[in-house]
Amino acid sequence: CVENINIWRAVVPLIDFHIIKYHHVDRVMRQFYMVQHIPRPPHQPNNFHDLTLHGKDDIDLRVQNAIFIHEWETRLDYI
């Protein structure tokens, strides 16, 4: 399957409800028989691991994670 092959290499956040993880495909190029260049430093916000859902049922995750959602929606710009 090679449909949408150009977005396979996008370095963007993967969003699953409240969990956000960056997809760093630029670090595994050799596994796919591609030339491995020196990758950019991984993008990870300072407060990335500060997430806790205890007592926070009134938080709108769409607002809190707007920057990550925007990166995902414009993922073709991150190839």
Secondary structure in CASP SS format (residue, H / E / C, confidence):
PFRMAT SS
TARGET T0000
AUTHOR 0000-0000-0000
METHOD secondary structure of the structure
MODEL  1
C C 1.00
V C 1.00
E C 1.00
N C 1.00
I H 1.00
N H 1.00
I H 1.00
W H 1.00
R H 1.00
A C 1.00
V C 1.00
V C 1.00
P E 1.00
L E 1.00
I E 1.00
D E 1.00
F C 1.00
H C 1.00
I E 1.00
I E 1.00
K E 1.00
Y E 1.00
H C 1.00
H C 1.00
V H 1.00
D H 1.00
R H 1.00
V C 1.00
M H 1.00
R H 1.00
Q H 1.00
F H 1.00
Y C 1.00
M C 1.00
V C 1.00
Q C 1.00
H C 1.00
I C 1.00
P C 1.00
R C 1.00
P C 1.00
P C 1.00
H C 1.00
Q C 1.00
P C 1.00
N C 1.00
N C 1.00
F C 1.00
H C 1.00
D C 1.00
L C 1.00
T C 1.00
L C 1.00
H C 1.00
G C 1.00
K C 1.00
D C 1.00
D C 1.00
I C 1.00
D C 1.00
L H 1.00
R H 1.00
V H 1.00
Q H 1.00
N C 1.00
A H 1.00
I H 1.00
F H 1.00
I H 1.00
H H 1.00
E H 1.00
W H 1.00
E H 1.00
T C 1.00
R H 1.00
L H 1.00
D H 1.00
Y H 1.00
I C 1.00
END
